[in-house]
Amino acid sequence: MGVRLVSQVPRRITVDKDHPYLSVRDGLLFNKEQRELLWYPYGKAGETCMVPGGVTKIG
């Protein structure tokens, strides 16, 4: 159970589906419940991000 960041400037986040605290949705890193947006990868294409409904905190 771990997190793997791909490339020197991460463009993609990979989290084991059984990770007890983290999850990924649309390339963004969230807490397991997906209520807190934890990280937006620097290399992710596009300049805007639609925050999914249900997110109550951006870290």
PDB file of N, CA, C and O in Angstrom:
ATOM      1  N   MET A   1       0.847  -1.177   0.000  1.00  0.00           N
ATOM      2  CA  MET A   1       0.000   0.000   0.000  1.00  0.00           C
ATOM      3  C   MET A   1       0.887   1.232   0.000  1.00  0.00           C
ATOM      4  O   MET A   1       1.522   1.549   1.006  1.00  0.00           O
ATOM      5  N   GLY A   2       0.928   1.909  -1.103  1.00  0.00           N
ATOM      6  CA  GLY A   2       1.766   3.086  -1.150  1.00  0.00           C
ATOM      7  C   GLY A   2       1.323   4.048  -2.212  1.00  0.00           C
ATOM      8  O   GLY A   2       0.344   3.822  -2.921  1.00  0.00           O
ATOM      9  N   VAL A   3       2.059   5.121  -2.307  1.00  0.00           N
ATOM     10  CA  VAL A   3       1.826   6.153  -3.303  1.00  0.00           C
ATOM     11  C   VAL A   3       3.038   6.183  -4.198  1.00  0.00           C
ATOM     12  O   VAL A   3       4.171   6.130  -3.721  1.00  0.00           O
ATOM     13  N   ARG A   4       2.809   6.267  -5.497  1.00  0.00           N
ATOM     14  CA  ARG A   4       3.919   6.315  -6.436  1.00  0.00           C
ATOM     15  C   ARG A   4       3.723   7.536  -7.323  1.00  0.00           C
ATOM     16  O   ARG A   4       2.694   7.666  -7.987  1.00  0.00           O
ATOM     17  N   LEU A   5       4.693   8.421  -7.338  1.00  0.00           N
ATOM     18  CA  LEU A   5       4.669   9.580  -8.213  1.00  0.00           C
ATOM     19  C   LEU A   5       5.519   9.242  -9.426  1.00  0.00           C
ATOM     20  O   LEU A   5       6.629   8.728  -9.285  1.00  0.00           O
ATOM     21  N   VAL A   6       5.007   9.527 -10.614  1.00  0.00           N
ATOM     22  CA  VAL A   6       5.662   9.124 -11.850  1.00  0.00           C
ATOM     23  C   VAL A   6       6.352  10.330 -12.471  1.00  0.00           C
ATOM     24  O   VAL A   6       5.721  11.372 -12.644  1.00  0.00           O
ATOM     25  N   SER A   7       7.620  10.215 -12.808  1.00  0.00           N
ATOM     26  CA  SER A   7       8.507  11.190 -13.430  1.00  0.00           C
ATOM     27  C   SER A   7       9.018  12.199 -12.407  1.00  0.00           C
ATOM     28  O   SER A   7       8.511  12.270 -11.287  1.00  0.00           O
ATOM     29  N   GLN A   8      10.032  12.985 -12.803  1.00  0.00           N
ATOM     30  CA  GLN A   8      10.614  13.968 -11.886  1.00  0.00           C
ATOM     31  C   GLN A   8       9.631  15.097 -11.590  1.00  0.00           C
ATOM     32  O   GLN A   8       9.552  15.566 -10.454  1.00  0.00           O
ATOM     33  N   VAL A   9       8.895  15.529 -12.584  1.00  0.00           N
ATOM     34  CA  VAL A   9       7.807  16.484 -12.378  1.00  0.00           C
ATOM     35  C   VAL A   9       6.539  15.674 -12.590  1.00  0.00           C
ATOM     36  O   VAL A   9       6.114  15.459 -13.725  1.00  0.00           O
ATOM     37  N   PRO A  10       5.938  15.227 -11.499  1.00  0.00           N
ATOM     38  CA  PRO A  10       4.817  14.291 -11.629  1.00  0.00           C
ATOM     39  C   PRO A  10       3.679  14.832 -12.488  1.00  0.00           C
ATOM     40  O   PRO A  10       3.197  15.946 -12.278  1.00  0.00           O
ATOM     41  N   ARG A  11       3.268  14.039 -13.437  1.00  0.00           N
ATOM     42  CA  ARG A  11       2.135  14.359 -14.294  1.00  0.00           C
ATOM     43  C   ARG A  11       0.954  13.462 -13.957  1.00  0.00           C
ATOM     44  O   ARG A  11      -0.167  13.679 -14.416  1.00  0.00           O
ATOM     45  N   ARG A  12       1.235  12.445 -13.140  1.00  0.00           N
ATOM     46  CA  ARG A  12       0.202  11.482 -12.805  1.00  0.00           C
ATOM     47  C   ARG A  12       0.446  10.963 -11.395  1.00  0.00           C
ATOM     48  O   ARG A  12       1.591  10.767 -10.987  1.00  0.00           O
ATOM     49  N   ILE A  13      -0.614  10.746 -10.668  1.00  0.00           N
ATOM     50  CA  ILE A  13      -0.529  10.198  -9.319  1.00  0.00           C
ATOM     51  C   ILE A  13      -1.128   8.802  -9.351  1.00  0.00           C
ATOM     52  O   ILE A  13      -2.189   8.585  -9.936  1.00  0.00           O
ATOM     53  N   THR A  14      -0.444   7.862  -8.721  1.00  0.00           N
ATOM     54  CA  THR A  14      -0.957   6.509  -8.607  1.00  0.00           C
ATOM     55  C   THR A  14      -1.004   6.136  -7.136  1.00  0.00           C
ATOM     56  O   THR A  14      -0.006   6.248  -6.424  1.00  0.00           O
ATOM     57  N   VAL A  15      -2.168   5.693  -6.687  1.00  0.00           N
ATOM     58  CA  VAL A  15      -2.346   5.258  -5.307  1.00  0.00           C
ATOM     59  C   VAL A  15      -2.996   3.887  -5.335  1.00  0.00           C
ATOM     60  O   VAL A  15      -3.961   3.664  -6.068  1.00  0.00           O
ATOM     61  N   ASP A  16      -2.477   2.982  -4.550  1.00  0.00           N
ATOM     62  CA  ASP A  16      -3.065   1.649  -4.444  1.00  0.00           C
ATOM     63  C   ASP A  16      -4.529   1.783  -4.029  1.00  0.00           C
ATOM     64  O   ASP A  16      -4.844   2.549  -3.119  1.00  0.00           O
ATOM     65  N   LYS A  17      -5.420   1.052  -4.681  1.00  0.00           N
ATOM     66  CA  LYS A  17      -6.850   1.178  -4.400  1.00  0.00           C
ATOM     67  C   LYS A  17      -7.200   0.790  -2.970  1.00  0.00           C
ATOM     68  O   LYS A  17      -8.253   1.178  -2.463  1.00  0.00           O
ATOM     69  N   ASP A  18      -6.327   0.029  -2.315  1.00  0.00           N
ATOM     70  CA  ASP A  18      -6.555  -0.379  -0.939  1.00  0.00           C
ATOM     71  C   ASP A  18      -5.833   0.505   0.083  1.00  0.00           C
ATOM     72  O   ASP A  18      -5.784   0.173   1.267  1.00  0.00           O
ATOM     73  N   HIS A  19      -5.275   1.629  -0.375  1.00  0.00           N
ATOM     74  CA  HIS A  19      -4.575   2.526   0.547  1.00  0.00           C
ATOM     75  C   HIS A  19      -5.567   3.006   1.607  1.00  0.00           C
ATOM     76  O   HIS A  19      -6.675   3.418   1.262  1.00  0.00           O
ATOM     77  N   PRO A  20      -5.194   2.963   2.891  1.00  0.00           N
ATOM     78  CA  PRO A  20      -6.155   3.296   3.943  1.00  0.00           C
ATOM     79  C   PRO A  20      -6.489   4.780   4.083  1.00  0.00           C
ATOM     80  O   PRO A  20      -7.500   5.114   4.700  1.00  0.00           O
ATOM     81  N   TYR A  21      -5.670   5.685   3.528  1.00  0.00           N
ATOM     82  CA  TYR A  21      -5.880   7.115   3.763  1.00  0.00           C
ATOM     83  C   TYR A  21      -6.020   7.959   2.507  1.00  0.00           C
ATOM     84  O   TYR A  21      -6.522   9.081   2.583  1.00  0.00           O
ATOM     85  N   LEU A  22      -5.593   7.455   1.352  1.00  0.00           N
ATOM     86  CA  LEU A  22      -5.536   8.263   0.141  1.00  0.00           C
ATOM     87  C   LEU A  22      -6.320   7.629  -1.006  1.00  0.00           C
ATOM     88  O   LEU A  22      -6.557   6.421  -1.030  1.00  0.00           O
ATOM     89  N   SER A  23      -6.719   8.488  -1.966  1.00  0.00           N
ATOM     90  CA  SER A  23      -7.371   8.020  -3.185  1.00  0.00           C
ATOM     91  C   SER A  23      -7.087   9.015  -4.301  1.00  0.00           C
ATOM     92  O   SER A  23      -6.673  10.147  -4.046  1.00  0.00           O
ATOM     93  N   VAL A  24      -7.310   8.588  -5.535  1.00  0.00           N
ATOM     94  CA  VAL A  24      -7.103   9.441  -6.707  1.00  0.00           C
ATOM     95  C   VAL A  24      -8.404   9.503  -7.487  1.00  0.00           C
ATOM     96  O   VAL A  24      -9.097   8.499  -7.650  1.00  0.00           O
ATOM     97  N   ARG A  25      -8.721  10.694  -7.966  1.00  0.00           N
ATOM     98  CA  ARG A  25      -9.902  10.894  -8.808  1.00  0.00           C
ATOM     99  C   ARG A  25      -9.559  11.942  -9.852  1.00  0.00           C
ATOM    100  O   ARG A  25      -9.136  13.047  -9.511  1.00  0.00           O
ATOM    101  N   ASP A  26      -9.737  11.608 -11.101  1.00  0.00           N
ATOM    102  CA  ASP A  26      -9.426  12.508 -12.216  1.00  0.00           C
ATOM    103  C   ASP A  26      -8.006  13.063 -12.141  1.00  0.00           C
ATOM    104  O   ASP A  26      -7.758  14.210 -12.513  1.00  0.00           O
ATOM    105  N   GLY A  27      -7.080  12.241 -11.658  1.00  0.00           N
ATOM    106  CA  GLY A  27      -5.685  12.648 -11.601  1.00  0.00           C
ATOM    107  C   GLY A  27      -5.328  13.514 -10.413  1.00  0.00           C
ATOM    108  O   GLY A  27      -4.198  13.996 -10.333  1.00  0.00           O
ATOM    109  N   LEU A  28      -6.252  13.731  -9.483  1.00  0.00           N
ATOM    110  CA  LEU A  28      -6.009  14.548  -8.303  1.00  0.00           C
ATOM    111  C   LEU A  28      -5.933  13.659  -7.073  1.00  0.00           C
ATOM    112  O   LEU A  28      -6.605  12.630  -7.003  1.00  0.00           O
ATOM    113  N   LEU A  29      -5.113  14.053  -6.100  1.00  0.00           N
ATOM    114  CA  LEU A  29      -4.945  13.277  -4.879  1.00  0.00           C
ATOM    115  C   LEU A  29      -5.905  13.778  -3.801  1.00  0.00           C
ATOM    116  O   LEU A  29      -5.955  14.970  -3.497  1.00  0.00           O
ATOM    117  N   PHE A  30      -6.661  12.847  -3.235  1.00  0.00           N
ATOM    118  CA  PHE A  30      -7.648  13.148  -2.200  1.00  0.00           C
ATOM    119  C   PHE A  30      -7.397  12.276  -0.982  1.00  0.00           C
ATOM    120  O   PHE A  30      -6.649  11.300  -1.039  1.00  0.00           O
ATOM    121  N   ASN A  31      -8.042  12.651   0.129  1.00  0.00           N
ATOM    122  CA  ASN A  31      -8.102  11.727   1.246  1.00  0.00           C
ATOM    123  C   ASN A  31      -9.026  10.583   0.830  1.00  0.00           C
ATOM    124  O   ASN A  31      -9.666  10.658  -0.219  1.00  0.00           O
ATOM    125  N   LYS A  32      -9.100   9.546   1.626  1.00  0.00           N
ATOM    126  CA  LYS A  32      -9.849   8.345   1.249  1.00  0.00           C
ATOM    127  C   LYS A  32     -11.325   8.652   0.969  1.00  0.00           C
ATOM    128  O   LYS A  32     -11.908   8.080   0.049  1.00  0.00           O
ATOM    129  N   GLU A  33     -11.928   9.542   1.749  1.00  0.00           N
ATOM    130  CA  GLU A  33     -13.347   9.867   1.592  1.00  0.00           C
ATOM    131  C   GLU A  33     -13.603  10.849   0.451  1.00  0.00           C
ATOM    132  O   GLU A  33     -14.754  11.125   0.114  1.00  0.00           O
ATOM    133  N   GLN A  34     -12.527  11.378  -0.144  1.00  0.00           N
ATOM    134  CA  GLN A  34     -12.572  12.354  -1.234  1.00  0.00           C
ATOM    135  C   GLN A  34     -13.308  13.629  -0.836  1.00  0.00           C
ATOM    136  O   GLN A  34     -14.030  14.221  -1.638  1.00  0.00           O
ATOM    137  N   ARG A  35     -13.114  14.036   0.403  1.00  0.00           N
ATOM    138  CA  ARG A  35     -13.658  15.310   0.887  1.00  0.00           C
ATOM    139  C   ARG A  35     -12.584  16.384   0.963  1.00  0.00           C
ATOM    140  O   ARG A  35     -12.888  17.573   1.057  1.00  0.00           O
ATOM    141  N   GLU A  36     -11.318  15.955   0.919  1.00  0.00           N
ATOM    142  CA  GLU A  36     -10.203  16.897   0.985  1.00  0.00           C
ATOM    143  C   GLU A  36      -9.302  16.702  -0.228  1.00  0.00           C
ATOM    144  O   GLU A  36      -8.755  15.619  -0.439  1.00  0.00           O
ATOM    145  N   LEU A  37      -9.152  17.756  -1.023  1.00  0.00           N
ATOM    146  CA  LEU A  37      -8.235  17.738  -2.163  1.00  0.00           C
ATOM    147  C   LEU A  37      -6.851  18.037  -1.611  1.00  0.00           C
ATOM    148  O   LEU A  37      -6.606  19.126  -1.092  1.00  0.00           O
ATOM    149  N   LEU A  38      -5.947  17.072  -1.722  1.00  0.00           N
ATOM    150  CA  LEU A  38      -4.627  17.192  -1.118  1.00  0.00           C
ATOM    151  C   LEU A  38      -3.564  17.719  -2.069  1.00  0.00           C
ATOM    152  O   LEU A  38      -2.663  18.449  -1.654  1.00  0.00           O
ATOM    153  N   TRP A  39      -3.664  17.347  -3.363  1.00  0.00           N
ATOM    154  CA  TRP A  39      -2.582  17.725  -4.269  1.00  0.00           C
ATOM    155  C   TRP A  39      -3.035  17.704  -5.710  1.00  0.00           C
ATOM    156  O   TRP A  39      -3.724  16.783  -6.149  1.00  0.00           O
ATOM    157  N   TYR A  40      -2.638  18.739  -6.444  1.00  0.00           N
ATOM    158  CA  TYR A  40      -2.851  18.845  -7.881  1.00  0.00           C
ATOM    159  C   TYR A  40      -1.477  18.724  -8.520  1.00  0.00           C
ATOM    160  O   TYR A  40      -0.612  19.554  -8.243  1.00  0.00           O
ATOM    161  N   PRO A  41      -1.239  17.726  -9.363  1.00  0.00           N
ATOM    162  CA  PRO A  41       0.105  17.534  -9.915  1.00  0.00           C
ATOM    163  C   PRO A  41       0.556  18.707 -10.788  1.00  0.00           C
ATOM    164  O   PRO A  41      -0.199  19.204 -11.623  1.00  0.00           O
ATOM    165  N   TYR A  42       1.787  19.131 -10.579  1.00  0.00           N
ATOM    166  CA  TYR A  42       2.353  20.275 -11.297  1.00  0.00           C
ATOM    167  C   TYR A  42       2.311  20.104 -12.801  1.00  0.00           C
ATOM    168  O   TYR A  42       2.062  21.067 -13.527  1.00  0.00           O
ATOM    169  N   GLY A  43       2.548  18.902 -13.275  1.00  0.00           N
ATOM    170  CA  GLY A  43       2.624  18.658 -14.708  1.00  0.00           C
ATOM    171  C   GLY A  43       1.288  18.323 -15.353  1.00  0.00           C
ATOM    172  O   GLY A  43       1.249  17.988 -16.537  1.00  0.00           O
ATOM    173  N   LYS A  44       0.197  18.405 -14.606  1.00  0.00           N
ATOM    174  CA  LYS A  44      -1.110  18.048 -15.157  1.00  0.00           C
ATOM    175  C   LYS A  44      -1.524  19.050 -16.218  1.00  0.00           C
ATOM    176  O   LYS A  44      -1.422  20.260 -16.019  1.00  0.00           O
ATOM    177  N   ALA A  45      -1.991  18.535 -17.349  1.00  0.00           N
ATOM    178  CA  ALA A  45      -2.396  19.400 -18.460  1.00  0.00           C
ATOM    179  C   ALA A  45      -3.585  20.267 -18.057  1.00  0.00           C
ATOM    180  O   ALA A  45      -4.432  19.855 -17.264  1.00  0.00           O
ATOM    181  N   GLY A  46      -3.632  21.466 -18.615  1.00  0.00           N
ATOM    182  CA  GLY A  46      -4.740  22.370 -18.340  1.00  0.00           C
ATOM    183  C   GLY A  46      -4.413  23.328 -17.214  1.00  0.00           C
ATOM    184  O   GLY A  46      -3.610  23.024 -16.332  1.00  0.00           O
ATOM    185  N   GLU A  47      -5.040  24.478 -17.254  1.00  0.00           N
ATOM    186  CA  GLU A  47      -4.775  25.497 -16.245  1.00  0.00           C
ATOM    187  C   GLU A  47      -5.881  25.595 -15.214  1.00  0.00           C
ATOM    188  O   GLU A  47      -5.734  26.298 -14.214  1.00  0.00           O
ATOM    189  N   THR A  48      -6.982  24.903 -15.440  1.00  0.00           N
ATOM    190  CA  THR A  48      -8.090  24.983 -14.498  1.00  0.00           C
ATOM    191  C   THR A  48      -8.408  23.592 -13.960  1.00  0.00           C
ATOM    192  O   THR A  48      -8.062  22.573 -14.558  1.00  0.00           O
ATOM    193  N   CYS A  49      -9.063  23.587 -12.838  1.00  0.00           N
ATOM    194  CA  CYS A  49      -9.445  22.328 -12.208  1.00  0.00           C
ATOM    195  C   CYS A  49     -10.853  22.492 -11.660  1.00  0.00           C
ATOM    196  O   CYS A  49     -11.127  23.425 -10.905  1.00  0.00           O
ATOM    197  N   MET A  50     -11.733  21.596 -12.035  1.00  0.00           N
ATOM    198  CA  MET A  50     -13.078  21.593 -11.472  1.00  0.00           C
ATOM    199  C   MET A  50     -13.038  20.782 -10.191  1.00  0.00           C
ATOM    200  O   MET A  50     -12.767  19.582 -10.220  1.00  0.00           O
ATOM    201  N   VAL A  51     -13.305  21.427  -9.075  1.00  0.00           N
ATOM    202  CA  VAL A  51     -13.308  20.732  -7.791  1.00  0.00           C
ATOM    203  C   VAL A  51     -14.605  19.933  -7.699  1.00  0.00           C
ATOM    204  O   VAL A  51     -15.695  20.495  -7.805  1.00  0.00           O
ATOM    205  N   PRO A  52     -14.483  18.627  -7.501  1.00  0.00           N
ATOM    206  CA  PRO A  52     -15.681  17.793  -7.438  1.00  0.00           C
ATOM    207  C   PRO A  52     -16.601  18.154  -6.274  1.00  0.00           C
ATOM    208  O   PRO A  52     -16.137  18.620  -5.233  1.00  0.00           O
ATOM    209  N   GLY A  53     -17.888  17.942  -6.448  1.00  0.00           N
ATOM    210  CA  GLY A  53     -18.835  18.154  -5.369  1.00  0.00           C
ATOM    211  C   GLY A  53     -18.490  17.283  -4.188  1.00  0.00           C
ATOM    212  O   GLY A  53     -17.990  16.172  -4.365  1.00  0.00           O
ATOM    213  N   GLY A  54     -18.743  17.757  -2.996  1.00  0.00           N
ATOM    214  CA  GLY A  54     -18.448  17.011  -1.785  1.00  0.00           C
ATOM    215  C   GLY A  54     -17.120  17.367  -1.167  1.00  0.00           C
ATOM    216  O   GLY A  54     -16.861  17.002  -0.020  1.00  0.00           O
ATOM    217  N   VAL A  55     -16.249  18.087  -1.909  1.00  0.00           N
ATOM    218  CA  VAL A  55     -14.955  18.501  -1.367  1.00  0.00           C
ATOM    219  C   VAL A  55     -15.208  19.664  -0.411  1.00  0.00           C
ATOM    220  O   VAL A  55     -15.823  20.663  -0.785  1.00  0.00           O
ATOM    221  N   THR A  56     -14.729  19.525   0.824  1.00  0.00           N
ATOM    222  CA  THR A  56     -14.936  20.552   1.835  1.00  0.00           C
ATOM    223  C   THR A  56     -13.650  21.257   2.239  1.00  0.00           C
ATOM    224  O   THR A  56     -13.684  22.253   2.961  1.00  0.00           O
ATOM    225  N   LYS A  57     -12.503  20.735   1.768  1.00  0.00           N
ATOM    226  CA  LYS A  57     -11.214  21.336   2.132  1.00  0.00           C
ATOM    227  C   LYS A  57     -10.231  21.142   1.000  1.00  0.00           C
ATOM    228  O   LYS A  57     -10.181  20.081   0.378  1.00  0.00           O
ATOM    229  N   ILE A  58      -9.447  22.178   0.735  1.00  0.00           N
ATOM    230  CA  ILE A  58      -8.378  22.091  -0.256  1.00  0.00           C
ATOM    231  C   ILE A  58      -7.082  22.343   0.486  1.00  0.00           C
ATOM    232  O   ILE A  58      -6.889  23.394   1.098  1.00  0.00           O
ATOM    233  N   GLY A  59      -6.189  21.348   0.419  1.00  0.00           N
ATOM    234  CA  GLY A  59      -4.939  21.422   1.184  1.00  0.00           C
ATOM    235  C   GLY A  59      -3.778  21.860   0.355  1.00  0.00           C
ATOM    236  O   GLY A  59      -2.662  21.968   0.863  1.00  0.00           O
TER     237      GLY A  59
END
